[in-house]
Amino acid sequence: MMNILDRVLRMPRVVLTVMALLLLAGFGAYTALPKESFPAIDIPYFYISVSQTGVSPRDAEQLLAKPIEDRIKDLDGLENYTTTSTTGHASVFLEFNVNTDKDQALSDIRAKMDGASADLPDDAKAPTVNEISFTDTPSISVAVYGNVPERELVQRAKDLQTELEGINDVQSVTISGSRDEMLEVTIDLNRLEAYGLTASQLFDALAKNNMVVPGGTLDTGQGSFNVEVPGLIKSAQDVYSLPLKTSGDTVVTFGDVATITRTFEDATQYSHVNGQPAITLGVIKKLGTNVIDVSDTVRKTTTDFTSAWPTGIQHSFLIDQADTTKNLFRSLEAAVLTAVALVMITCVATLGVRPALMIGMSIPISFMIAFLVVQMLGMTINMMIMFGLVLAVGVLVDDPIVVVEYAERKLQEGVPKREAFIMAAKKMFVPVVSATFTTLGAFIPLLFWPGIIGKFMSYLPIIVIVVMIASLVSALIFMPIIGAIIASTHVDEKAREAADIVMYADKFDPKKVKGLTGIYVRTMAHLMHQPLLTLGVGFTIVGLMFFAYISNPTGTEAFPASEPEFGTVNVIARGNYSPVEIRDMLVEVENQLLQVQGIQDVIMTFGGQGGFGGSAPPDTIGSFNLQLVNYTERVKAEEIFTEIRKRVAPISGLDVQIAAQENGPPAGKAINLRVEGNVYDDLAPAVAKLRDYVENDVEGTIDVEDGRPSPGIDWQITIDRVEAAKYGIGVREAQPLCAVGHLRRQIGELSS
């Protein structure tokens, strides 16, 4: 090993060339690496969804959820699954081990669910398997608004959505506040009865005449031709002229018994921006892409695309996480530079200018090598990486200090520069390598930290380990070459005499050692003459520290609290509210939010996606995404959230839960309790008592929620089978009439 090291150090041009290439490649990697606030971790969580119109929660559990549970319960890597059954729907949430390959888990689930429809009721929809991603939060939102007809506003917003989805680094673009167009068929029941028709005949006529017919291929011997049979309804006129009944030459069409109008679907979601109706587009970036570049591209694309829009339609950008990321990186870069400056000042004060310059050069070399390795590993530059660099700055200079300091002593003895540094690298090889791997021993176990937090925190030990190894290479290979070029050859007799006193045992005298080193040597000499007293005092001080901490505990938390830039207000209400009623309730909350100081933007969504505080609690009817004013210009976020709670408290019939943006892996609520039992009817009273205790007897709890079924009101239509039989119909024939009498029924899709 020493021969190899000696041979490498005697090829300065090759070493300097490699060093220059590493610096250039590392700088290029740093500029090209994606930057984001926090590590984007991909967790293997999924949910399976299946629905059946009208089925009760209890029946959904047996008919929909149970067959799915029986299929997936033996999946490899599955740690837990939770089933939720509601009216007309059942879902199964699957949690795999965080180290499980997500793509393989998804493939296994789909394989298990293949053919699952055979185990479900005939009128149940096919189950769908969905991935859950904790990074599916819009990195930037675009609001489209204006005093124009709704049809034009919706169309413009959808055109912009399509344009934004074409950006390479964009995963998807969600839209909130829009409604799809439809053809509304209003049946005249009197005419229907006069022509002797039933609702079932109308539905059958549409179903039979609005479908794709595979025509096949015609082979004439002189060529092969595809046969097309146009069968899709493309306009309102196609519906009007659709035949329902014939009698001789007389044809009864849809237009004879119904009125067809072009309209919008019933509103199932609303979106407001700062109190004004708007359509919002949420841009979700791909995993591992640069949030700053995505934001810049979205802004440019939107500005260019909307330049030709009418003056009555406007757009604005909201909740841009790139702004927060830029501020975070500026502060972390400043922290790294400050740490470098302090290290350099210390080295100059203790070793001199030239040695400090050599030691200081090891910092950018180690950092550039680390960035190059990070790029090769497919990682991103985020808070954990930058924090690891701050942590490593003070440690990575240890190896170069040992090598340079030994070489400087040899230079004072008159040894030539190159030989002095080669000697330092060879003599200090074992101590430097041992010290480096001893330090790495404290970080390597962190690589095996289990769970979501371990996956999130893995970036920290990885970057520290890479930097430390780069520092070792820098100290043993690059520093000797640099030192042989810039080190001073001047021999100061006084400095040489001082070096000899420390280096050689026969010349060592604590009284002759000067400066801070002399104070340290004489202090240690005095303490070593009284070892029992010194150890006793030392262990006593350590014991007192532990006792003081145990007597005054400060609490424990996974991640320190920081001032959030974003927040989510979830509005909770129980009952069968119509969309209009929910909108009115949300507007009432919105009016209170707009009066709170310190909030920059308020985006109201009903029926849309979640927010920045994790998953929404049960019975959430709508949410508000908040962007707060810069923390230097407002009070603390906790005070803002407290004022929101006070303002909303007088509003009857609803409650709010406020969640700040989670600065770390998704953790959810601080306390989670699970109640299990064999008799389902006994669970609800037990949960009610437990919740009452937590809310009223446990000090400091807020935003308590539970998973009990929501109370609601259903309309039950009882069919008299005897009377129905007199008219020649049964429950099956009466079902379409019930659907017609209840608002609307979707009977097909219009091809465009």
Beta strands, then each sheet from edge to edge (+ up, - down):
strand 1: 45-51
strand 2: 78-86
strand 3: 89-96
strand 4: 128-132
strand 5: 140-146
strand 6: 170-176
strand 7: 181-187
strand 8: 213-219
strand 9: 224-229
strand 10: 243-247
strand 11: 250-253
strand 12: 258-264
strand 13: 270-273
strand 14: 276-277
strand 15: 279-285
strand 16: 313-318
strand 17: 566-572
strand 18: 599-606
strand 19: 620-628
strand 20: 655-660
sheet 1: 2+ 3- 1+ 4-
sheet 2: 6+ 15- 5+ 16-
sheet 3: 7+ 12-
sheet 4: 8+ 9-
sheet 5: 10+ 11-
sheet 6: 14+ 13- 18+ 19- 17+ 20-
end
